[in-house]
Amino acid sequence: MILRIQRLGGNLPDFFSHSVGACLIEDIGREQRQNQEQLRQLFGLTATEAIIATMISQGVTLQRIAQDRAISYETARTHLRNIFSKTNTRRQAELAALLTRLNLVDLPQCVP
């Protein structure tokens, strides 16, 4: 979750007119969970496969996924092969392009 403080300005003739700011709470994982559920429904992926597909599409390496998920690299590769089979893709870039086209993942953020 992210907590953001939004400064209110101007002459607001409503409930917030006497307020200087408002606190906004955003569940950043909600959209990702919804997207993973859509992946499961569209392609018949397991929960783990949906998570791995999302991470691959966001530019996370398979080695890092294995480490983060506390699974062996070979297990991660097996999941990836299953994902390729179910999504009719053959490469990680192809998978990322597919999921991006379907708007099921956000593009990775590049830091200058």
Phi and psi restraints in degrees (range 20) as a CNS / XPLOR table:
assign (resid 1 and name C) (resid 2 and name N)
       (resid 2 and name CA) (resid 2 and name C) 1.0 -119.8 20.0 2
assign (resid 2 and name N) (resid 2 and name CA)
       (resid 2 and name C) (resid 3 and name N) 1.0 135.8 20.0 2
assign (resid 2 and name C) (resid 3 and name N)
       (resid 3 and name CA) (resid 3 and name C) 1.0 -109.4 20.0 2
assign (resid 3 and name N) (resid 3 and name CA)
       (resid 3 and name C) (resid 4 and name N) 1.0 120.8 20.0 2
assign (resid 3 and name C) (resid 4 and name N)
       (resid 4 and name CA) (resid 4 and name C) 1.0 -121.1 20.0 2
assign (resid 4 and name N) (resid 4 and name CA)
       (resid 4 and name C) (resid 5 and name N) 1.0 141.7 20.0 2
assign (resid 4 and name C) (resid 5 and name N)
       (resid 5 and name CA) (resid 5 and name C) 1.0 -102.1 20.0 2
assign (resid 5 and name N) (resid 5 and name CA)
       (resid 5 and name C) (resid 6 and name N) 1.0 123.2 20.0 2
assign (resid 5 and name C) (resid 6 and name N)
       (resid 6 and name CA) (resid 6 and name C) 1.0 -111.3 20.0 2
assign (resid 6 and name N) (resid 6 and name CA)
       (resid 6 and name C) (resid 7 and name N) 1.0 118.8 20.0 2
assign (resid 6 and name C) (resid 7 and name N)
       (resid 7 and name CA) (resid 7 and name C) 1.0 -74.9 20.0 2
assign (resid 7 and name N) (resid 7 and name CA)
       (resid 7 and name C) (resid 8 and name N) 1.0 132.8 20.0 2
assign (resid 7 and name C) (resid 8 and name N)
       (resid 8 and name CA) (resid 8 and name C) 1.0 -97.7 20.0 2
assign (resid 8 and name N) (resid 8 and name CA)
       (resid 8 and name C) (resid 9 and name N) 1.0 134.0 20.0 2
assign (resid 8 and name C) (resid 9 and name N)
       (resid 9 and name CA) (resid 9 and name C) 1.0 -131.8 20.0 2
assign (resid 9 and name N) (resid 9 and name CA)
       (resid 9 and name C) (resid 10 and name N) 1.0 171.0 20.0 2
assign (resid 9 and name C) (resid 10 and name N)
       (resid 10 and name CA) (resid 10 and name C) 1.0 82.6 20.0 2
assign (resid 10 and name N) (resid 10 and name CA)
       (resid 10 and name C) (resid 11 and name N) 1.0 -172.8 20.0 2
assign (resid 10 and name C) (resid 11 and name N)
       (resid 11 and name CA) (resid 11 and name C) 1.0 -98.5 20.0 2
assign (resid 11 and name N) (resid 11 and name CA)
       (resid 11 and name C) (resid 12 and name N) 1.0 94.2 20.0 2
assign (resid 11 and name C) (resid 12 and name N)
       (resid 12 and name CA) (resid 12 and name C) 1.0 -95.8 20.0 2
assign (resid 12 and name N) (resid 12 and name CA)
       (resid 12 and name C) (resid 13 and name N) 1.0 108.9 20.0 2
assign (resid 12 and name C) (resid 13 and name N)
       (resid 13 and name CA) (resid 13 and name C) 1.0 -86.8 20.0 2
assign (resid 13 and name N) (resid 13 and name CA)
       (resid 13 and name C) (resid 14 and name N) 1.0 56.9 20.0 2
assign (resid 13 and name C) (resid 14 and name N)
       (resid 14 and name CA) (resid 14 and name C) 1.0 -143.8 20.0 2
assign (resid 14 and name N) (resid 14 and name CA)
       (resid 14 and name C) (resid 15 and name N) 1.0 -161.7 20.0 2
assign (resid 14 and name C) (resid 15 and name N)
       (resid 15 and name CA) (resid 15 and name C) 1.0 -55.7 20.0 2
assign (resid 15 and name N) (resid 15 and name CA)
       (resid 15 and name C) (resid 16 and name N) 1.0 -36.4 20.0 2
assign (resid 15 and name C) (resid 16 and name N)
       (resid 16 and name CA) (resid 16 and name C) 1.0 -89.7 20.0 2
assign (resid 16 and name N) (resid 16 and name CA)
       (resid 16 and name C) (resid 17 and name N) 1.0 9.8 20.0 2
assign (resid 16 and name C) (resid 17 and name N)
       (resid 17 and name CA) (resid 17 and name C) 1.0 -60.7 20.0 2
assign (resid 17 and name N) (resid 17 and name CA)
       (resid 17 and name C) (resid 18 and name N) 1.0 -28.9 20.0 2
assign (resid 17 and name C) (resid 18 and name N)
       (resid 18 and name CA) (resid 18 and name C) 1.0 -94.6 20.0 2
assign (resid 18 and name N) (resid 18 and name CA)
       (resid 18 and name C) (resid 19 and name N) 1.0 3.1 20.0 2
assign (resid 18 and name C) (resid 19 and name N)
       (resid 19 and name CA) (resid 19 and name C) 1.0 -93.8 20.0 2
assign (resid 19 and name N) (resid 19 and name CA)
       (resid 19 and name C) (resid 20 and name N) 1.0 147.1 20.0 2
assign (resid 19 and name C) (resid 20 and name N)
       (resid 20 and name CA) (resid 20 and name C) 1.0 -88.0 20.0 2
assign (resid 20 and name N) (resid 20 and name CA)
       (resid 20 and name C) (resid 21 and name N) 1.0 -32.2 20.0 2
assign (resid 20 and name C) (resid 21 and name N)
       (resid 21 and name CA) (resid 21 and name C) 1.0 -159.5 20.0 2
assign (resid 21 and name N) (resid 21 and name CA)
       (resid 21 and name C) (resid 22 and name N) 1.0 173.0 20.0 2
assign (resid 21 and name C) (resid 22 and name N)
       (resid 22 and name CA) (resid 22 and name C) 1.0 -133.6 20.0 2
assign (resid 22 and name N) (resid 22 and name CA)
       (resid 22 and name C) (resid 23 and name N) 1.0 148.1 20.0 2
assign (resid 22 and name C) (resid 23 and name N)
       (resid 23 and name CA) (resid 23 and name C) 1.0 -98.0 20.0 2
assign (resid 23 and name N) (resid 23 and name CA)
       (resid 23 and name C) (resid 24 and name N) 1.0 122.4 20.0 2
assign (resid 23 and name C) (resid 24 and name N)
       (resid 24 and name CA) (resid 24 and name C) 1.0 -109.1 20.0 2
assign (resid 24 and name N) (resid 24 and name CA)
       (resid 24 and name C) (resid 25 and name N) 1.0 130.2 20.0 2
assign (resid 24 and name C) (resid 25 and name N)
       (resid 25 and name CA) (resid 25 and name C) 1.0 -111.5 20.0 2
assign (resid 25 and name N) (resid 25 and name CA)
       (resid 25 and name C) (resid 26 and name N) 1.0 127.2 20.0 2
assign (resid 25 and name C) (resid 26 and name N)
       (resid 26 and name CA) (resid 26 and name C) 1.0 -125.6 20.0 2
assign (resid 26 and name N) (resid 26 and name CA)
       (resid 26 and name C) (resid 27 and name N) 1.0 128.6 20.0 2
assign (resid 26 and name C) (resid 27 and name N)
       (resid 27 and name CA) (resid 27 and name C) 1.0 -89.7 20.0 2
assign (resid 27 and name N) (resid 27 and name CA)
       (resid 27 and name C) (resid 28 and name N) 1.0 97.2 20.0 2
assign (resid 27 and name C) (resid 28 and name N)
       (resid 28 and name CA) (resid 28 and name C) 1.0 -71.7 20.0 2
assign (resid 28 and name N) (resid 28 and name CA)
       (resid 28 and name C) (resid 29 and name N) 1.0 -20.1 20.0 2
assign (resid 28 and name C) (resid 29 and name N)
       (resid 29 and name CA) (resid 29 and name C) 1.0 -83.9 20.0 2
assign (resid 29 and name N) (resid 29 and name CA)
       (resid 29 and name C) (resid 30 and name N) 1.0 -13.7 20.0 2
assign (resid 29 and name C) (resid 30 and name N)
       (resid 30 and name CA) (resid 30 and name C) 1.0 -61.4 20.0 2
assign (resid 30 and name N) (resid 30 and name CA)
       (resid 30 and name C) (resid 31 and name N) 1.0 -49.4 20.0 2
assign (resid 30 and name C) (resid 31 and name N)
       (resid 31 and name CA) (resid 31 and name C) 1.0 -63.8 20.0 2
assign (resid 31 and name N) (resid 31 and name CA)
       (resid 31 and name C) (resid 32 and name N) 1.0 -40.5 20.0 2
assign (resid 31 and name C) (resid 32 and name N)
       (resid 32 and name CA) (resid 32 and name C) 1.0 -63.1 20.0 2
assign (resid 32 and name N) (resid 32 and name CA)
       (resid 32 and name C) (resid 33 and name N) 1.0 -41.0 20.0 2
assign (resid 32 and name C) (resid 33 and name N)
       (resid 33 and name CA) (resid 33 and name C) 1.0 -64.5 20.0 2
assign (resid 33 and name N) (resid 33 and name CA)
       (resid 33 and name C) (resid 34 and name N) 1.0 -38.9 20.0 2
assign (resid 33 and name C) (resid 34 and name N)
       (resid 34 and name CA) (resid 34 and name C) 1.0 -64.6 20.0 2
assign (resid 34 and name N) (resid 34 and name CA)
       (resid 34 and name C) (resid 35 and name N) 1.0 -42.3 20.0 2
assign (resid 34 and name C) (resid 35 and name N)
       (resid 35 and name CA) (resid 35 and name C) 1.0 -63.7 20.0 2
assign (resid 35 and name N) (resid 35 and name CA)
       (resid 35 and name C) (resid 36 and name N) 1.0 -39.8 20.0 2
assign (resid 35 and name C) (resid 36 and name N)
       (resid 36 and name CA) (resid 36 and name C) 1.0 -65.5 20.0 2
assign (resid 36 and name N) (resid 36 and name CA)
       (resid 36 and name C) (resid 37 and name N) 1.0 -36.6 20.0 2
assign (resid 36 and name C) (resid 37 and name N)
       (resid 37 and name CA) (resid 37 and name C) 1.0 -65.6 20.0 2
assign (resid 37 and name N) (resid 37 and name CA)
       (resid 37 and name C) (resid 38 and name N) 1.0 -39.5 20.0 2
assign (resid 37 and name C) (resid 38 and name N)
       (resid 38 and name CA) (resid 38 and name C) 1.0 -63.7 20.0 2
assign (resid 38 and name N) (resid 38 and name CA)
       (resid 38 and name C) (resid 39 and name N) 1.0 -40.8 20.0 2
assign (resid 38 and name C) (resid 39 and name N)
       (resid 39 and name CA) (resid 39 and name C) 1.0 -59.5 20.0 2
assign (resid 39 and name N) (resid 39 and name CA)
       (resid 39 and name C) (resid 40 and name N) 1.0 -42.7 20.0 2
assign (resid 39 and name C) (resid 40 and name N)
       (resid 40 and name CA) (resid 40 and name C) 1.0 -62.3 20.0 2
assign (resid 40 and name N) (resid 40 and name CA)
       (resid 40 and name C) (resid 41 and name N) 1.0 -42.6 20.0 2
assign (resid 40 and name C) (resid 41 and name N)
       (resid 41 and name CA) (resid 41 and name C) 1.0 -72.2 20.0 2
assign (resid 41 and name N) (resid 41 and name CA)
       (resid 41 and name C) (resid 42 and name N) 1.0 -43.7 20.0 2
assign (resid 41 and name C) (resid 42 and name N)
       (resid 42 and name CA) (resid 42 and name C) 1.0 -67.2 20.0 2
assign (resid 42 and name N) (resid 42 and name CA)
       (resid 42 and name C) (resid 43 and name N) 1.0 -42.7 20.0 2
assign (resid 42 and name C) (resid 43 and name N)
       (resid 43 and name CA) (resid 43 and name C) 1.0 -113.8 20.0 2
assign (resid 43 and name N) (resid 43 and name CA)
       (resid 43 and name C) (resid 44 and name N) 1.0 -2.4 20.0 2
assign (resid 43 and name C) (resid 44 and name N)
       (resid 44 and name CA) (resid 44 and name C) 1.0 71.6 20.0 2
assign (resid 44 and name N) (resid 44 and name CA)
       (resid 44 and name C) (resid 45 and name N) 1.0 29.5 20.0 2
assign (resid 44 and name C) (resid 45 and name N)
       (resid 45 and name CA) (resid 45 and name C) 1.0 -77.2 20.0 2
assign (resid 45 and name N) (resid 45 and name CA)
       (resid 45 and name C) (resid 46 and name N) 1.0 151.6 20.0 2
assign (resid 45 and name C) (resid 46 and name N)
       (resid 46 and name CA) (resid 46 and name C) 1.0 -76.1 20.0 2
assign (resid 46 and name N) (resid 46 and name CA)
       (resid 46 and name C) (resid 47 and name N) 1.0 169.9 20.0 2
assign (resid 46 and name C) (resid 47 and name N)
       (resid 47 and name CA) (resid 47 and name C) 1.0 -59.4 20.0 2
assign (resid 47 and name N) (resid 47 and name CA)
       (resid 47 and name C) (resid 48 and name N) 1.0 -43.9 20.0 2
assign (resid 47 and name C) (resid 48 and name N)
       (resid 48 and name CA) (resid 48 and name C) 1.0 -65.2 20.0 2
assign (resid 48 and name N) (resid 48 and name CA)
       (resid 48 and name C) (resid 49 and name N) 1.0 -41.9 20.0 2
assign (resid 48 and name C) (resid 49 and name N)
       (resid 49 and name CA) (resid 49 and name C) 1.0 -62.9 20.0 2
assign (resid 49 and name N) (resid 49 and name CA)
       (resid 49 and name C) (resid 50 and name N) 1.0 -38.6 20.0 2
assign (resid 49 and name C) (resid 50 and name N)
       (resid 50 and name CA) (resid 50 and name C) 1.0 -65.0 20.0 2
assign (resid 50 and name N) (resid 50 and name CA)
       (resid 50 and name C) (resid 51 and name N) 1.0 -40.8 20.0 2
assign (resid 50 and name C) (resid 51 and name N)
       (resid 51 and name CA) (resid 51 and name C) 1.0 -63.9 20.0 2
assign (resid 51 and name N) (resid 51 and name CA)
       (resid 51 and name C) (resid 52 and name N) 1.0 -46.8 20.0 2
assign (resid 51 and name C) (resid 52 and name N)
       (resid 52 and name CA) (resid 52 and name C) 1.0 -64.8 20.0 2
assign (resid 52 and name N) (resid 52 and name CA)
       (resid 52 and name C) (resid 53 and name N) 1.0 -41.8 20.0 2
assign (resid 52 and name C) (resid 53 and name N)
       (resid 53 and name CA) (resid 53 and name C) 1.0 -60.7 20.0 2
assign (resid 53 and name N) (resid 53 and name CA)
       (resid 53 and name C) (resid 54 and name N) 1.0 -42.1 20.0 2
assign (resid 53 and name C) (resid 54 and name N)
       (resid 54 and name CA) (resid 54 and name C) 1.0 -63.3 20.0 2
assign (resid 54 and name N) (resid 54 and name CA)
       (resid 54 and name C) (resid 55 and name N) 1.0 -45.5 20.0 2
assign (resid 54 and name C) (resid 55 and name N)
       (resid 55 and name CA) (resid 55 and name C) 1.0 -64.7 20.0 2
assign (resid 55 and name N) (resid 55 and name CA)
       (resid 55 and name C) (resid 56 and name N) 1.0 -42.6 20.0 2
assign (resid 55 and name C) (resid 56 and name N)
       (resid 56 and name CA) (resid 56 and name C) 1.0 -59.6 20.0 2
assign (resid 56 and name N) (resid 56 and name CA)
       (resid 56 and name C) (resid 57 and name N) 1.0 -43.5 20.0 2
assign (resid 56 and name C) (resid 57 and name N)
       (resid 57 and name CA) (resid 57 and name C) 1.0 -67.7 20.0 2
assign (resid 57 and name N) (resid 57 and name CA)
       (resid 57 and name C) (resid 58 and name N) 1.0 -19.9 20.0 2
assign (resid 57 and name C) (resid 58 and name N)
       (resid 58 and name CA) (resid 58 and name C) 1.0 -93.8 20.0 2
assign (resid 58 and name N) (resid 58 and name CA)
       (resid 58 and name C) (resid 59 and name N) 1.0 6.7 20.0 2
assign (resid 58 and name C) (resid 59 and name N)
       (resid 59 and name CA) (resid 59 and name C) 1.0 91.4 20.0 2
assign (resid 59 and name N) (resid 59 and name CA)
       (resid 59 and name C) (resid 60 and name N) 1.0 8.9 20.0 2
assign (resid 59 and name C) (resid 60 and name N)
       (resid 60 and name CA) (resid 60 and name C) 1.0 -78.6 20.0 2
assign (resid 60 and name N) (resid 60 and name CA)
       (resid 60 and name C) (resid 61 and name N) 1.0 135.0 20.0 2
assign (resid 60 and name C) (resid 61 and name N)
       (resid 61 and name CA) (resid 61 and name C) 1.0 -73.6 20.0 2
assign (resid 61 and name N) (resid 61 and name CA)
       (resid 61 and name C) (resid 62 and name N) 1.0 156.5 20.0 2
assign (resid 61 and name C) (resid 62 and name N)
       (resid 62 and name CA) (resid 62 and name C) 1.0 -63.7 20.0 2
assign (resid 62 and name N) (resid 62 and name CA)
       (resid 62 and name C) (resid 63 and name N) 1.0 -36.6 20.0 2
assign (resid 62 and name C) (resid 63 and name N)
       (resid 63 and name CA) (resid 63 and name C) 1.0 -61.2 20.0 2
assign (resid 63 and name N) (resid 63 and name CA)
       (resid 63 and name C) (resid 64 and name N) 1.0 -43.4 20.0 2
assign (resid 63 and name C) (resid 64 and name N)
       (resid 64 and name CA) (resid 64 and name C) 1.0 -67.5 20.0 2
assign (resid 64 and name N) (resid 64 and name CA)
       (resid 64 and name C) (resid 65 and name N) 1.0 -38.8 20.0 2
assign (resid 64 and name C) (resid 65 and name N)
       (resid 65 and name CA) (resid 65 and name C) 1.0 -61.1 20.0 2
assign (resid 65 and name N) (resid 65 and name CA)
       (resid 65 and name C) (resid 66 and name N) 1.0 -46.0 20.0 2
assign (resid 65 and name C) (resid 66 and name N)
       (resid 66 and name CA) (resid 66 and name C) 1.0 -59.1 20.0 2
assign (resid 66 and name N) (resid 66 and name CA)
       (resid 66 and name C) (resid 67 and name N) 1.0 -43.6 20.0 2
assign (resid 66 and name C) (resid 67 and name N)
       (resid 67 and name CA) (resid 67 and name C) 1.0 -65.0 20.0 2
assign (resid 67 and name N) (resid 67 and name CA)
       (resid 67 and name C) (resid 68 and name N) 1.0 -48.3 20.0 2
assign (resid 67 and name C) (resid 68 and name N)
       (resid 68 and name CA) (resid 68 and name C) 1.0 -65.0 20.0 2
assign (resid 68 and name N) (resid 68 and name CA)
       (resid 68 and name C) (resid 69 and name N) 1.0 -35.5 20.0 2
assign (resid 68 and name C) (resid 69 and name N)
       (resid 69 and name CA) (resid 69 and name C) 1.0 -88.0 20.0 2
assign (resid 69 and name N) (resid 69 and name CA)
       (resid 69 and name C) (resid 70 and name N) 1.0 -2.8 20.0 2
assign (resid 69 and name C) (resid 70 and name N)
       (resid 70 and name CA) (resid 70 and name C) 1.0 58.2 20.0 2
assign (resid 70 and name N) (resid 70 and name CA)
       (resid 70 and name C) (resid 71 and name N) 1.0 45.5 20.0 2
assign (resid 70 and name C) (resid 71 and name N)
       (resid 71 and name CA) (resid 71 and name C) 1.0 -127.1 20.0 2
assign (resid 71 and name N) (resid 71 and name CA)
       (resid 71 and name C) (resid 72 and name N) 1.0 162.9 20.0 2
assign (resid 71 and name C) (resid 72 and name N)
       (resid 72 and name CA) (resid 72 and name C) 1.0 -73.2 20.0 2
assign (resid 72 and name N) (resid 72 and name CA)
       (resid 72 and name C) (resid 73 and name N) 1.0 158.5 20.0 2
assign (resid 72 and name C) (resid 73 and name N)
       (resid 73 and name CA) (resid 73 and name C) 1.0 -60.0 20.0 2
assign (resid 73 and name N) (resid 73 and name CA)
       (resid 73 and name C) (resid 74 and name N) 1.0 -39.7 20.0 2
assign (resid 73 and name C) (resid 74 and name N)
       (resid 74 and name CA) (resid 74 and name C) 1.0 -64.7 20.0 2
assign (resid 74 and name N) (resid 74 and name CA)
       (resid 74 and name C) (resid 75 and name N) 1.0 -37.5 20.0 2
assign (resid 74 and name C) (resid 75 and name N)
       (resid 75 and name CA) (resid 75 and name C) 1.0 -65.1 20.0 2
assign (resid 75 and name N) (resid 75 and name CA)
       (resid 75 and name C) (resid 76 and name N) 1.0 -42.3 20.0 2
assign (resid 75 and name C) (resid 76 and name N)
       (resid 76 and name CA) (resid 76 and name C) 1.0 -61.5 20.0 2
assign (resid 76 and name N) (resid 76 and name CA)
       (resid 76 and name C) (resid 77 and name N) 1.0 -40.5 20.0 2
assign (resid 76 and name C) (resid 77 and name N)
       (resid 77 and name CA) (resid 77 and name C) 1.0 -63.7 20.0 2
assign (resid 77 and name N) (resid 77 and name CA)
       (resid 77 and name C) (resid 78 and name N) 1.0 -39.0 20.0 2
assign (resid 77 and name C) (resid 78 and name N)
       (resid 78 and name CA) (resid 78 and name C) 1.0 -62.7 20.0 2
assign (resid 78 and name N) (resid 78 and name CA)
       (resid 78 and name C) (resid 79 and name N) 1.0 -44.9 20.0 2
assign (resid 78 and name C) (resid 79 and name N)
       (resid 79 and name CA) (resid 79 and name C) 1.0 -59.3 20.0 2
assign (resid 79 and name N) (resid 79 and name CA)
       (resid 79 and name C) (resid 80 and name N) 1.0 -43.7 20.0 2
assign (resid 79 and name C) (resid 80 and name N)
       (resid 80 and name CA) (resid 80 and name C) 1.0 -63.7 20.0 2
assign (resid 80 and name N) (resid 80 and name CA)
       (resid 80 and name C) (resid 81 and name N) 1.0 -41.5 20.0 2
assign (resid 80 and name C) (resid 81 and name N)
       (resid 81 and name CA) (resid 81 and name C) 1.0 -61.1 20.0 2
assign (resid 81 and name N) (resid 81 and name CA)
       (resid 81 and name C) (resid 82 and name N) 1.0 -40.6 20.0 2
assign (resid 81 and name C) (resid 82 and name N)
       (resid 82 and name CA) (resid 82 and name C) 1.0 -64.0 20.0 2
assign (resid 82 and name N) (resid 82 and name CA)
       (resid 82 and name C) (resid 83 and name N) 1.0 -40.3 20.0 2
assign (resid 82 and name C) (resid 83 and name N)
       (resid 83 and name CA) (resid 83 and name C) 1.0 -62.2 20.0 2
assign (resid 83 and name N) (resid 83 and name CA)
       (resid 83 and name C) (resid 84 and name N) 1.0 -46.7 20.0 2
assign (resid 83 and name C) (resid 84 and name N)
       (resid 84 and name CA) (resid 84 and name C) 1.0 -57.4 20.0 2
assign (resid 84 and name N) (resid 84 and name CA)
       (resid 84 and name C) (resid 85 and name N) 1.0 -44.1 20.0 2
assign (resid 84 and name C) (resid 85 and name N)
       (resid 85 and name CA) (resid 85 and name C) 1.0 -63.4 20.0 2
assign (resid 85 and name N) (resid 85 and name CA)
       (resid 85 and name C) (resid 86 and name N) 1.0 -45.4 20.0 2
assign (resid 85 and name C) (resid 86 and name N)
       (resid 86 and name CA) (resid 86 and name C) 1.0 -73.4 20.0 2
assign (resid 86 and name N) (resid 86 and name CA)
       (resid 86 and name C) (resid 87 and name N) 1.0 -28.0 20.0 2
assign (resid 86 and name C) (resid 87 and name N)
       (resid 87 and name CA) (resid 87 and name C) 1.0 -98.8 20.0 2
assign (resid 87 and name N) (resid 87 and name CA)
       (resid 87 and name C) (resid 88 and name N) 1.0 -0.6 20.0 2
assign (resid 87 and name C) (resid 88 and name N)
       (resid 88 and name CA) (resid 88 and name C) 1.0 58.0 20.0 2
assign (resid 88 and name N) (resid 88 and name CA)
       (resid 88 and name C) (resid 89 and name N) 1.0 42.6 20.0 2
assign (resid 88 and name C) (resid 89 and name N)
       (resid 89 and name CA) (resid 89 and name C) 1.0 -119.5 20.0 2
assign (resid 89 and name N) (resid 89 and name CA)
       (resid 89 and name C) (resid 90 and name N) 1.0 165.2 20.0 2
assign (resid 89 and name C) (resid 90 and name N)
       (resid 90 and name CA) (resid 90 and name C) 1.0 -125.1 20.0 2
assign (resid 90 and name N) (resid 90 and name CA)
       (resid 90 and name C) (resid 91 and name N) 1.0 -15.2 20.0 2
assign (resid 90 and name C) (resid 91 and name N)
       (resid 91 and name CA) (resid 91 and name C) 1.0 -135.9 20.0 2
assign (resid 91 and name N) (resid 91 and name CA)
       (resid 91 and name C) (resid 92 and name N) 1.0 159.2 20.0 2
assign (resid 91 and name C) (resid 92 and name N)
       (resid 92 and name CA) (resid 92 and name C) 1.0 -62.9 20.0 2
assign (resid 92 and name N) (resid 92 and name CA)
       (resid 92 and name C) (resid 93 and name N) 1.0 -38.5 20.0 2
assign (resid 92 and name C) (resid 93 and name N)
       (resid 93 and name CA) (resid 93 and name C) 1.0 -64.2 20.0 2
assign (resid 93 and name N) (resid 93 and name CA)
       (resid 93 and name C) (resid 94 and name N) 1.0 -38.1 20.0 2
assign (resid 93 and name C) (resid 94 and name N)
       (resid 94 and name CA) (resid 94 and name C) 1.0 -65.2 20.0 2
assign (resid 94 and name N) (resid 94 and name CA)
       (resid 94 and name C) (resid 95 and name N) 1.0 -42.4 20.0 2
assign (resid 94 and name C) (resid 95 and name N)
       (resid 95 and name CA) (resid 95 and name C) 1.0 -61.9 20.0 2
assign (resid 95 and name N) (resid 95 and name CA)
       (resid 95 and name C) (resid 96 and name N) 1.0 -46.7 20.0 2
assign (resid 95 and name C) (resid 96 and name N)
       (resid 96 and name CA) (resid 96 and name C) 1.0 -60.8 20.0 2
assign (resid 96 and name N) (resid 96 and name CA)
       (resid 96 and name C) (resid 97 and name N) 1.0 -42.3 20.0 2
assign (resid 96 and name C) (resid 97 and name N)
       (resid 97 and name CA) (resid 97 and name C) 1.0 -63.5 20.0 2
assign (resid 97 and name N) (resid 97 and name CA)
       (resid 97 and name C) (resid 98 and name N) 1.0 -42.1 20.0 2
assign (resid 97 and name C) (resid 98 and name N)
       (resid 98 and name CA) (resid 98 and name C) 1.0 -61.2 20.0 2
assign (resid 98 and name N) (resid 98 and name CA)
       (resid 98 and name C) (resid 99 and name N) 1.0 -49.9 20.0 2
assign (resid 98 and name C) (resid 99 and name N)
       (resid 99 and name CA) (resid 99 and name C) 1.0 -68.2 20.0 2
assign (resid 99 and name N) (resid 99 and name CA)
       (resid 99 and name C) (resid 100 and name N) 1.0 -32.9 20.0 2
assign (resid 99 and name C) (resid 100 and name N)
       (resid 100 and name CA) (resid 100 and name C) 1.0 -68.0 20.0 2
assign (resid 100 and name N) (resid 100 and name CA)
       (resid 100 and name C) (resid 101 and name N) 1.0 -43.6 20.0 2
assign (resid 100 and name C) (resid 101 and name N)
       (resid 101 and name CA) (resid 101 and name C) 1.0 -60.4 20.0 2
assign (resid 101 and name N) (resid 101 and name CA)
       (resid 101 and name C) (resid 102 and name N) 1.0 -35.6 20.0 2
assign (resid 101 and name C) (resid 102 and name N)
       (resid 102 and name CA) (resid 102 and name C) 1.0 -83.1 20.0 2
assign (resid 102 and name N) (resid 102 and name CA)
       (resid 102 and name C) (resid 103 and name N) 1.0 0.8 20.0 2
assign (resid 102 and name C) (resid 103 and name N)
       (resid 103 and name CA) (resid 103 and name C) 1.0 58.4 20.0 2
assign (resid 103 and name N) (resid 103 and name CA)
       (resid 103 and name C) (resid 104 and name N) 1.0 37.0 20.0 2
assign (resid 103 and name C) (resid 104 and name N)
       (resid 104 and name CA) (resid 104 and name C) 1.0 -99.8 20.0 2
assign (resid 104 and name N) (resid 104 and name CA)
       (resid 104 and name C) (resid 105 and name N) 1.0 -5.9 20.0 2
assign (resid 104 and name C) (resid 105 and name N)
       (resid 105 and name CA) (resid 105 and name C) 1.0 -141.8 20.0 2
assign (resid 105 and name N) (resid 105 and name CA)
       (resid 105 and name C) (resid 106 and name N) 1.0 155.3 20.0 2
assign (resid 105 and name C) (resid 106 and name N)
       (resid 106 and name CA) (resid 106 and name C) 1.0 -88.1 20.0 2
assign (resid 106 and name N) (resid 106 and name CA)
       (resid 106 and name C) (resid 107 and name N) 1.0 147.7 20.0 2
assign (resid 106 and name C) (resid 107 and name N)
       (resid 107 and name CA) (resid 107 and name C) 1.0 -65.9 20.0 2
assign (resid 107 and name N) (resid 107 and name CA)
       (resid 107 and name C) (resid 108 and name N) 1.0 145.6 20.0 2
assign (resid 107 and name C) (resid 108 and name N)
       (resid 108 and name CA) (resid 108 and name C) 1.0 -62.1 20.0 2
assign (resid 108 and name N) (resid 108 and name CA)
       (resid 108 and name C) (resid 109 and name N) 1.0 144.9 20.0 2
assign (resid 108 and name C) (resid 109 and name N)
       (resid 109 and name CA) (resid 109 and name C) 1.0 -85.5 20.0 2
assign (resid 109 and name N) (resid 109 and name CA)
       (resid 109 and name C) (resid 110 and name N) 1.0 127.6 20.0 2
assign (resid 109 and name C) (resid 110 and name N)
       (resid 110 and name CA) (resid 110 and name C) 1.0 -96.2 20.0 2
assign (resid 110 and name N) (resid 110 and name CA)
       (resid 110 and name C) (resid 111 and name N) 1.0 129.7 20.0 2
assign (resid 110 and name C) (resid 111 and name N)
       (resid 111 and name CA) (resid 111 and name C) 1.0 -100.9 20.0 2
assign (resid 111 and name N) (resid 111 and name CA)
       (resid 111 and name C) (resid 112 and name N) 1.0 124.6 20.0 2
